[in-house]
Amino acid sequence: LVLPRAAALASVMAGRRAVAVAGTHGKTTTTSMLTVALQHCGADPSFAIGGSLNESGANAHDGSGDVFVAEADESDGSFLLYSPTAAIVTNVEADHLDHYGTAEAVDAAFVAFSERIEPGGFLVLCADDPGSRKLGVIAAGAGVDVRTYGLADDADVRLESLQVLAGGGYGFEAVANGRRLGAVQLQVPGAHNALNATAALSVGLGLGYAALELREGLSGFTGTRRRFELKGTSKGIRVYDDYAHHPTELEAVLKAAREVALGGRLVVAFQPHRYSRTAAFTKEFGTALGLADQVVVMDVYAASEDPIPGVSGAAVAAAVPLPAGDVVFEPSWTQVAARLVERAGVGDLVLTLGAGDITMIGPEVLELLGPA
């Protein structure tokens, strides 16, 4: 008997205060942030995450505490096997259309997910995301205790005074229903991560933990593997890798990278993931990649899908609104690292993006650059 991951996790989570973290983007980082914050509170939570924590290198742990934090994957609908005490939905957008078929089916799945929350539990949603707000109205109408976070004026837990910190991280003030909770100083970059941290803070407060300890825990979070992960530095060039594979994710990580680059150029390689996703978002991928200075687009990483005529990395490259000399389609995997090296100079930031085997390019770039 082989149990699907979600079915196995659901059985292990039974009898504990389970927190399921869902959403189109930000699940892994938000799950990781909440886990690290609860650890700082002394909770020793169990956890199951889609990526490994930088702090411990682990992606799962059977803790002694009564809280179990799990990343809930919507890609195949298996997140509907959970019955959590609390749930986070970071955002709701069209994705995984190979499974769902339509955006409406994606929305319906998240509504069904909200209905799985145990009586007396609560749902935490991003007030800044239209899809989450729509879900919140439906869930509240069905009697679910809905709590919101974000920059929006009507959010229950608000972020104020956002600022980029000297080291590239993000600082903000947290305010819960008008009560000032104090400052959070994240070591990870990007306004999107400030939102992820506020989601984690919201759930921690809802579970009864102290704001001070939660803030301290979040400020100590150093990141997750493949989430804007620094692979190394050589010849004054920093090389990062990120799992981003949806246009919204690309936009968020490129904006964060721009802040970290400190005036250097962004030299980016992108590997589209799945033909179905690339077909749906070719134009949007191009627009997002336009936030970089130099772009190398690889061919589509099929992930077991059959090719779709006309859908290719070349089509994505053609959609990037940069001068022709600043964008190149490179179908040969073995040439991508060299393409990046020839485009990067001292002070620049090289970034590999995608959910496929592009993660192996960063070390090749560092090898070609040679010793620091």
C-alpha positions, 0 to 999 in steps of 0.5 A: 500500500502506497499512501499519497503524501497528503493522506499520510500527513493527514493521518499523522496530524490527527489529534494535534493542532494542525495548521495547513498552509495553502496558496498559489505562491508563498506556501513553502516560505510561509510554512517555514517562517511559521515553523521557525517562529513557533520553534523560537516560542518553545513550541517544538512543532512537527512540520512538513515543508516543500523545501528545506529550512536553512537553519536545520537543513530539514524539511520535516520533523516529528516534534514533541509539541501539539502543533503540526505545521504542513504545507498544503499542496493544491496542485493535484487537489490533495490539500482537500484531505486535511482537516486543519485547526487553522489554515493560511491561504496566501493567495488564489490565482489560476495555476495547475490548469493541467489538473483543474482545467479552469480558473473557476475550478481552482477557486472552487477547490480553495472554497472546499479547502476552507470548508475542511477547517475544524469547528472552532478553527480559523482561516487566515487570508491575505487582504491584498489578494483579490482571490483571497478576498473573494474566498474570504467572503464565501468562507465567512458566509459559510460560518468560517472564522476568517482573519486577514493580514496585509497592507490593506486598511481593513486587514486584521493584522497590518504591515506598516512602515515597510523598509528595505534594511541595510543587509537587503532584508525587510523591516516593518511594524505589525499592527493587530486590530489597532494594537501595535505589536512592534517591529519585525526585521526580516533577513530575507528580501522582498515585500512578498516575504513581509506578507508571508511573515505577517501570515505566520504572525497572524496564525501564531497569535491565533494559536495563543503565542506571544507577539514578542517571541513570534517577532523575534523568531521571524527576525531570526529566519534565514530562508529556505532552500531554492527560495532566493538562495545564495549559491555563492559569490565570485569575481564580485558577482553574486549568484542566486537560485529561486524556484519561481515558476509562475509570473506572479512569483517571477515578478516578486522575486525580481523586485526583491532581487532589484533591491538586493542588487544595490545598483548592479544589473540583474542577469537572469536565466529562466526555465519555463516549467510545464507546457500547459503553464507556459501556454497559459502565461507566455505573455505574462512570463515575458512581462515579468522577465522585463524587470531584469536587465539581461535575460537568458530563456531556456526551453520548457522543462516538460515535467512529464507533459507532451509538447504543445505546438507553438509553446516554447522557450523561444516564444517566452523570450520573444515576449520579453520587452527588452532590447533584442541584444539583452534577451537570448533564447538558449535551447542548449542546457550546457550553454546557459551558464556560459551565456550568463557569465558573458553577460555578468560583470562586477557588482551584478546579480545572477539569478536562475529561476524555475522549478526544473533542473535549472537549479544546477546552473548556479554552481556551473556559473560559479565554476566558470567564474573561477575562485573569488 
